[in-house]
Amino acid sequence: MSAELELRWLKTETVRGTVKRFAEFCKEDVRHQAKLDDFDLTTYQEAVKLVLQKLDNSLSVDKMFQAEKIQEQDNAD
């Protein structure tokens, strides 16, 4: 999976402050992590969701993530 595809699941347009900075960091970091042999996108995504929820309990994290749609697309290909 390309880094561009891996970045599509995290949206930062609707958040601000610490949540936005962390999400932007993760979007950049996933590019580097994806190059590692033992990188697990599912685990990474779950960890990011957990941290985002802790940073902002009112945040609808599921709206930021489009991973389910991407996984369905990947499975269809």
C-alpha positions in Angstrom: 0.0 0.0 0.0 1.4 3.4 -0.9 1.9 6.1 1.6 -0.6 8.3 -0.1 -3.3 5.7 0.3 -2.3 5.2 4.0 -2.7 8.9 4.6 -6.3 9.1 3.3 -7.9 7.8 6.5 -7.0 10.7 8.6 -8.7 14.0 8.0 -7.5 17.2 9.8 -9.7 19.9 8.2 -12.4 19.8 11.0 -10.1 19.9 14.1 -7.9 22.5 15.7 -5.2 22.9 18.3 -3.5 19.9 19.8 -5.7 17.4 18.1 -4.9 18.9 14.7 -1.1 19.0 15.4 -1.2 15.4 16.5 -3.2 14.3 13.5 -0.8 16.2 11.2 2.1 14.5 12.9 0.5 11.1 12.4 -0.1 11.8 8.7 3.6 12.5 8.3 4.8 9.8 10.6 2.8 7.0 8.8 4.9 7.6 5.7 8.1 6.7 7.6 6.5 3.9 9.5 5.1 2.3 6.3 8.6 1.7 5.1 9.3 -0.6 8.0 8.8 -4.4 7.5 6.9 -4.9 10.6 4.5 -1.9 10.3 0.9 -2.7 11.1 -1.5 -0.1 9.8 -4.4 -1.4 11.8 -2.5 -1.2 15.1 -1.2 2.3 14.2 -4.7 3.4 13.3 -6.2 2.1 16.6 -3.4 3.8 18.6 -4.0 7.1 16.8 -7.8 6.9 17.4 -7.2 6.3 21.1 -4.9 9.2 21.5 -7.2 11.5 19.6 -10.1 10.5 21.8 -8.1 11.2 24.9 -7.1 14.6 23.6 -10.6 15.6 22.8 -13.6 13.6 24.2 -16.0 15.6 22.1 -14.2 14.7 18.9 -16.0 12.3 16.6 -12.9 10.3 15.7 -14.7 8.0 13.4 -15.5 11.0 11.1 -11.8 11.7 10.8 -11.0 8.2 9.8 -12.0 6.7 6.5 -10.1 3.4 7.0 -13.2 1.2 6.7 -13.9 2.6 3.3 -10.3 2.2 2.2 -10.2 -1.4 3.5 -13.4 -2.2 1.6 -11.8 -0.7 -1.6 -8.6 -2.6 -1.0 -10.5 -5.8 -0.6 -12.5 -5.2 -3.7 -9.3 -4.7 -5.7 
